[in-house]
Amino acid sequence: MYEAFYGLNEEPFRLSSDYRFCYGHKSYSRAKAYMQYAFERAEGFVMITGQPGTGKTTLVNELTHTLDSEEPVKIAMLVTTQMDSSDLLRMVAYHFGLTDLGQSKSEVLQQLTNMLTQNHRSGGRALLIIDEAQGLTINSLEELRLLTNLQVDNTPLIQIFLLGQEALKKLIHRPEMEQVHQRLVATCFLKPLELDETKAFVQHRLRVAGWSNRPVISEAVYPVIHKFSQGIPRRINLICSRLFLYGSIEELETIRLADSEVVIGELLSEQLLADGLVIGDEFNAVDAYEPEPNDVSETEDDLAEVDAYQPPVEMSGSEDFELIEESFPEKNAAQTPVSEPAPDESFEVASNPSLPESEVPTLSKPLPISALNNELKEAPSQNQEVGAASPEIRTAKHSDAFRSREAPEHLLTDSLHYSEEYKDKDYSLGLILLSVVAVLLIVTMVLFLISPEGFVEQVYRLKGLIDALLA
């Protein structure tokens, strides 16, 4: 019913055994390897045990399908019930294709022996598989042991696989079953599935049935399936079958945790799950979903990480950086007081490397005080930058008022008087600045030769220092 709604080729969660849907989890693969090894031995007994619904019959069906395709094997498979040894012998002969059986046990045994001998001489093998073998009696097991004694040219004519629940293991290990126990070639116990195996089991069966991620199944549903199925494949099929049926009735495109809660509640009320299971806090989880296959879309978190990523910058020439900082004492002008020029010293302003050549002031000697007073009469208003009107006024920028980075107009006259008082003293500030610039150029060329990347960074740092000087 639900397979038509969800576009599946067939029902993936049937309770009956179907080797096409078998999932090779760890325990299953181990048991299969043991059975294949034992079959190659072509003798004795092989015992596979496990809880009901763990996949013992599915395992045997897969093995027999493989054997039918590789070599001629005559297989007889029967599900045992409580029967005596003579009835079991007749059932074995009948499943090997013998129909005209004698009345006595000896006649049945002779006919079965003749058939097995003829099959061996024609190059065939004979395999007897008994499911639910925990129902065999001690006499029946002893009868089966006698069949394994049939040989031709030291080659056994028949091999027997016993499949059953844990009670079969206890039966074989009884003291009176010592001869049967010694003929065991391999034994294996099929364990329930783990949580991750439960998820893989469900998705495997869905893919075999043609599932194309419709419906989408929440990740929070799988722990619920595992808990209430106890990892038993048959119970997993029961829960999933009802879950998909519920989804098709409600026309759901997504199977959520709340949907599984409804289905589990129904199964518990119908007493279709194991006794002692109670609903806990497993339904308080948050639904989550796997990304679509081949989905390469970036999430917001991924984009945020990309935006926040800053590639590391390789720094080199640290000694050169320290040299540049030492060459610019003006960088810490706010912390380092500037010494005043000595009396009777004149000074001149060096060319500013950041100004156009036409705007660079050049003063070879200080102007007379009368000339400066005339310039003051034509000085710009307070809203204009002091020192931009004439080269003479720019000279005042090197006074104490200029060092405080502000040159109000009312301080200009005091600065000019200060310059006149020390006019005989040549402070040569311009020469000092030119020397500093020359050192910077040399260091910059060295940095460029050592590390072009460091050169670019130093250019920006140099620009900031020059801007600070001109501010």
C-alpha positions in Angstrom: 0.0 0.0 0.0 2.6 2.6 1.1 5.1 1.5 -1.6 2.7 2.9 -4.3 2.4 6.3 -2.5 6.2 6.7 -2.1 7.1 5.3 -5.5 8.9 2.1 -4.3 9.3 -0.9 -6.5 8.2 -3.3 -3.8 7.6 -3.5 -0.1 10.9 -3.3 1.6 9.8 -4.3 5.1 8.1 -7.6 4.7 8.3 -10.0 7.7 9.0 -13.0 5.5 12.6 -13.9 4.7 14.0 -12.6 1.4 17.7 -12.9 0.7 17.6 -10.0 -1.8 17.2 -7.6 1.1 19.8 -9.1 3.5 22.1 -6.5 5.0 25.6 -7.7 5.8 26.2 -6.3 9.2 29.1 -7.5 11.3 27.5 -10.5 13.0 25.7 -11.5 9.8 28.9 -11.4 7.7 30.8 -13.4 10.3 28.1 -16.1 10.3 28.1 -16.2 6.5 31.8 -16.6 6.4 31.6 -19.5 8.9 29.0 -21.3 6.8 31.0 -20.9 3.6 34.1 -22.2 5.4 32.1 -25.2 6.8 30.5 -25.9 3.4 34.0 -26.1 1.8 34.9 -28.7 4.4 32.0 -30.8 3.1 31.5 -32.7 6.4 30.1 -32.6 9.9 27.6 -30.2 11.4 27.3 -26.4 11.3 25.3 -24.6 14.0 23.9 -21.1 13.7 22.0 -19.7 16.7 20.4 -16.5 17.5 17.2 -14.8 18.8 14.1 -15.1 16.8 14.1 -12.7 13.9 17.8 -12.1 13.7 18.1 -13.4 10.2 19.1 -17.0 10.4 16.7 -18.1 7.7 17.7 -15.2 5.5 21.3 -16.1 5.9 20.7 -19.7 4.8 18.5 -18.6 1.8 21.3 -16.3 0.6 23.9 -19.1 1.0 21.8 -21.7 -0.9 21.1 -19.2 -3.7 24.9 -18.8 -4.0 25.5 -22.5 -4.0 22.9 -23.2 -6.6 24.7 -20.8 -9.0 28.2 -22.2 -8.4 28.1 -26.0 -8.3 25.5 -28.8 -8.4 24.3 -29.2 -4.8 21.3 -31.2 -3.8 19.7 -29.2 -1.0 17.0 -30.4 1.4 15.6 -27.7 3.8 12.9 -28.5 6.4 11.5 -26.8 9.5 11.4 -29.3 12.3 8.7 -29.8 14.8 8.4 -32.2 17.7 8.8 -35.6 15.9 10.4 -38.9 16.6 13.5 -40.2 14.8 11.6 -42.3 12.2 9.4 -39.5 11.2 12.4 -37.1 10.8 14.1 -39.7 8.6 11.1 -39.8 6.3 10.9 -36.0 6.2 14.6 -35.8 5.1 14.1 -38.4 2.4 11.0 -36.6 1.1 12.8 -33.2 0.9 15.6 -34.9 -1.1 13.0 -35.9 -3.7 12.2 -39.5 -2.7 8.4 -40.1 -2.8 8.0 -43.9 -3.1 9.2 -44.7 0.4 9.1 -48.0 2.1 7.0 -48.7 5.2 9.8 -49.5 7.6 12.6 -47.3 8.8 15.2 -49.6 7.4 13.7 -49.3 3.9 13.6 -45.5 4.1 17.2 -45.4 5.3 18.3 -47.7 2.4 16.6 -45.6 -0.2 18.1 -42.5 1.2 21.6 -44.0 1.2 21.3 -45.2 -2.4 20.2 -41.7 -3.5 23.1 -40.0 -1.7 25.7 -42.5 -3.1 24.4 -42.0 -6.7 24.5 -38.2 -6.2 28.1 -38.4 -5.0 29.3 -40.5 -7.9 27.7 -38.0 -10.4 29.8 -35.2 -8.9 27.1 -33.7 -6.7 26.9 -32.6 -3.1 24.1 -33.1 -0.6 23.3 -30.5 2.1 20.6 -30.9 4.7 19.4 -27.6 6.4 17.1 -27.9 9.5 15.5 -24.7 10.7 14.2 -24.3 14.2 16.4 -27.2 15.2 16.0 -26.5 18.9 12.8 -28.5 18.6 14.7 -31.7 17.8 14.7 -34.5 20.3 17.8 -36.2 21.5 16.9 -39.4 19.4 16.4 -37.2 16.3 19.8 -35.6 16.7 21.4 -39.0 17.1 19.7 -40.1 13.9 21.1 -37.1 12.1 24.5 -38.0 13.4 24.3 -41.5 11.9 23.6 -39.9 8.5 26.9 -38.0 8.7 28.6 -41.5 9.0 27.5 -42.4 5.4 30.7 -42.3 3.3 32.0 -43.4 0.0 35.8 -43.5 -0.5 36.3 -41.7 2.8 34.1 -38.8 1.6 30.9 -37.9 3.6 27.8 -38.1 1.5 25.8 -35.4 3.4 26.5 -32.3 5.4 24.0 -30.8 7.9 23.3 -27.2 9.0 21.4 -26.7 12.2 19.6 -23.3 12.7 17.9 -22.5 15.9 17.5 -20.3 19.0 19.7 -20.3 22.0 18.0 -23.4 23.3 19.7 -25.4 20.5 23.1 -24.5 21.9 22.1 -25.8 25.3 20.8 -29.0 23.7 24.0 -29.7 21.8 26.1 -29.2 24.9 24.3 -31.7 26.9 26.5 -34.7 28.1 24.6 -37.2 26.0 25.1 -35.1 22.9 28.9 -35.4 23.1 29.2 -37.3 19.8 27.2 -34.7 17.9 29.2 -31.9 19.6 32.4 -33.4 18.4 31.2 -33.3 14.8 30.5 -29.6 14.8 32.7 -27.9 12.2 31.7 -24.3 13.0 29.2 -22.5 15.3 28.1 -18.8 15.2 25.7 -16.7 17.1 23.7 -13.9 15.3 23.6 -10.8 17.5 21.1 -8.0 17.3 22.0 -4.9 15.4 23.7 -1.9 16.9 22.3 1.7 16.5 24.4 2.5 13.5 23.6 -0.9 12.0 19.9 -0.3 12.5 20.0 2.9 10.5 22.1 1.2 7.7 19.7 -1.8 7.7 16.7 0.4 7.2 18.3 2.5 4.4 19.7 -0.6 2.7 16.3 -2.2 2.4 14.8 1.0 1.2 17.4 1.5 -1.5 16.9 -2.1 -2.7 13.2 -1.2 -3.1 14.0 1.9 -5.1 13.9 4.6 -2.4 14.9 8.0 -3.6 14.9 9.8 -0.3 11.1 10.1 -0.3 10.0 10.3 2.4 12.8 12.0 4.2 13.5 10.3 7.5 14.6 12.4 10.5 17.8 11.3 12.2 16.0 11.3 15.5 13.7 8.4 14.3 16.5 5.8 14.1 17.3 5.7 17.9 13.6 5.1 18.5 13.5 2.3 16.0 16.5 0.7 17.6 15.3 0.9 21.1 11.8 -0.5 20.5 13.0 -3.2 18.1 16.0 -4.1 20.4 18.0 -4.4 17.2 16.1 -7.5 16.0 15.7 -7.2 12.2 12.2 -8.6 12.1 11.0 -6.1 14.6 12.7 -3.3 12.7 10.7 -4.4 9.7 7.5 -4.3 11.7 8.1 -0.8 13.1 9.2 0.6 9.7 6.3 -1.0 7.8 3.8 0.6 10.2 5.7 3.9 10.1 5.6 4.1 6.3 1.9 3.0 6.3 1.1 5.8 8.7 3.1 8.2 6.5 1.2 7.2 3.4 -2.2 7.5 5.1 -1.3 11.0 6.4 0.4 11.8 3.0 3.6 12.8 4.8 6.7 13.7 2.8 8.8 13.7 5.9 8.9 11.1 8.7 9.4 13.0 11.9 10.0 12.0 15.5 6.4 12.8 16.4 5.2 10.4 13.7 7.3 7.6 15.2 5.8 8.4 18.6 2.3 7.8 17.3 3.3 4.5 15.6 5.2 3.2 18.7 2.3 4.0 20.9 0.0 2.0 18.6 2.3 -1.0 18.5 2.7 -1.0 22.3 -1.1 -0.8 22.8 -1.4 -3.8 20.4 1.3 -5.7 22.3 3.3 -6.3 19.2 6.6 -5.3 20.7 8.7 -7.0 23.4 7.5 -7.0 26.9 8.9 -4.5 29.3 9.4 -1.7 26.8 8.3 1.7 28.1 8.4 5.2 26.5 11.1 7.4 28.0 12.6 10.7 27.0 13.7 9.5 23.5 10.8 11.5 22.0 12.2 14.8 23.4 14.9 14.9 20.8 15.0 17.4 18.0 14.4 16.4 14.4 17.5 16.5 12.1 18.0 15.5 8.5 20.9 14.3 6.4 22.0 16.6 3.6 20.8 15.7 0.1 23.3 13.7 -2.0 25.6 15.9 -4.0 24.3 18.9 -2.1 27.2 21.4 -2.2 25.3 24.4 -1.0 27.1 26.4 1.7 25.4 27.0 5.1 25.4 30.3 6.8 28.0 29.1 9.3 30.3 28.0 6.5 30.0 31.4 4.8 30.7 33.2 8.1 33.8 31.1 8.6 35.0 32.0 5.1 34.3 35.7 5.7 36.1 35.7 9.0 39.2 33.9 7.7 42.2 36.1 7.5 45.3 34.6 5.8 48.4 34.8 7.8 50.8 37.6 6.8 54.5 36.5 6.6 56.6 39.2 8.4 60.2 39.5 7.7 62.9 42.1 8.3 61.9 42.8 12.0 65.3 44.5 12.5 64.5 46.9 9.6 61.1 47.8 11.2 62.9 48.7 14.5 65.3 50.8 12.5 62.5 52.7 10.9 60.8 53.4 14.3 64.1 54.5 15.7 64.7 56.8 12.7 61.3 58.6 13.5 61.5 60.1 16.9 58.6 62.3 15.9 56.3 59.2 16.1 56.3 59.6 19.9 56.2 63.4 19.9 53.4 63.4 22.5 55.6 61.4 25.0 59.0 62.9 24.1 59.4 66.6 24.7 61.0 68.5 21.9 64.0 70.5 22.9 63.9 74.2 22.2 66.4 75.8 19.9 69.4 77.7 21.4 69.3 81.5 21.5 70.5 83.5 18.5 70.0 80.5 16.2 68.2 80.9 12.9 66.5 77.9 11.2 65.0 77.0 7.9 62.3 74.6 6.8 63.2 71.5 4.7 61.0 70.5 1.7 58.0 68.4 2.6 58.2 65.2 0.5 54.4 64.8 0.5 53.8 68.3 -1.1 54.0 69.2 -4.7 57.1 70.8 -5.8 55.3 74.1 -6.5 54.1 74.3 -2.8 57.4 73.4 -1.1 58.6 76.4 0.9 62.3 77.1 0.9 63.9 79.6 3.2 67.6 80.3 3.1 67.5 82.9 5.9 65.0 84.4 8.3 63.1 87.5 7.2 63.4 90.8 9.0 60.8 91.5 11.6 59.3 94.3 9.6 58.7 92.0 6.6 57.0 89.5 8.9 54.8 92.2 10.3 53.7 93.2 6.8 52.9 89.5 6.1 50.7 89.4 9.2 48.5 92.1 7.9 47.7 89.9 4.9 47.4 86.7 7.0 44.3 84.4 6.3 41.4 84.1 8.6 41.2 81.7 11.6 39.3 79.2 9.5 42.3 78.7 7.2 45.4 76.7 8.0 48.1 78.8 9.4 51.2 78.7 7.3 49.4 78.1 4.0 49.3 81.9 3.1 53.1 82.5 2.6 56.4 80.8 3.1 57.3 83.2 5.9 54.2 82.3 7.9 55.0 78.6 7.3 58.2 79.3 9.2 56.2 79.9 12.3 54.9 76.3 12.2 58.1 75.2 13.8 57.3 77.1 17.0 56.0 75.6 20.2 52.4 76.3 19.0 53.0 74.2 15.9 54.4 71.3 18.0 51.1 71.1 19.9 49.5 70.4 16.4 47.4 73.6 16.6 48.5 77.1 15.5 45.8 79.6 16.5 46.4 83.0 15.0 46.8 84.8 18.3 50.0 82.7 18.9 51.6 83.6 15.6 53.0 87.0 16.7 54.7 85.4 19.7 56.2 82.8 17.4 57.6 85.5 15.1 59.1 87.4 17.9 60.7 84.1 19.1 62.2 83.6 15.7 63.6 87.2 15.6 65.2 86.7 19.0 67.1 83.7 17.9 67.8 84.7 14.3 71.6 84.4 14.6 71.2 80.7 15.5 70.9 78.3 12.5 69.0 75.2 13.9 69.1 73.4 10.5 65.9 71.4 11.2 65.5 71.0 7.5 68.8 69.2 7.2 67.7 66.8 10.0 64.5 66.0 8.2 66.3 65.5 4.9 68.7 63.1 6.6 65.8 61.1 8.1 64.1 60.9 4.7 67.3 59.6 3.2 67.6 57.0 5.8 64.0 55.9 5.2 64.6 55.6 1.5 67.7 53.4 2.0 65.9 51.2 4.5 62.9 51.0 2.1 65.1 49.8 -0.8 66.7 47.2 1.5 63.3 46.0 2.6 62.1 45.8 -1.0 65.1 43.6 -1.9 64.6 41.4 1.1 60.9 41.0 1.1 58.5 42.7 -1.4 55.6 41.9 0.9 57.3 43.6 3.8 58.0 46.6 1.5 54.3 47.1 0.8 53.5 47.0 4.5 56.2 49.5 5.3 55.0 51.9 2.6 51.6 52.1 4.4 53.3 52.5 7.8 55.6 55.3 6.3 52.5 57.0 5.0 50.9 57.0 8.4 54.0 58.4 10.0 54.3 61.2 7.4 50.6 62.1 7.8 51.2 62.3 11.6 54.1 64.7 11.1 52.1 66.9 8.7 49.0 67.0 10.9 
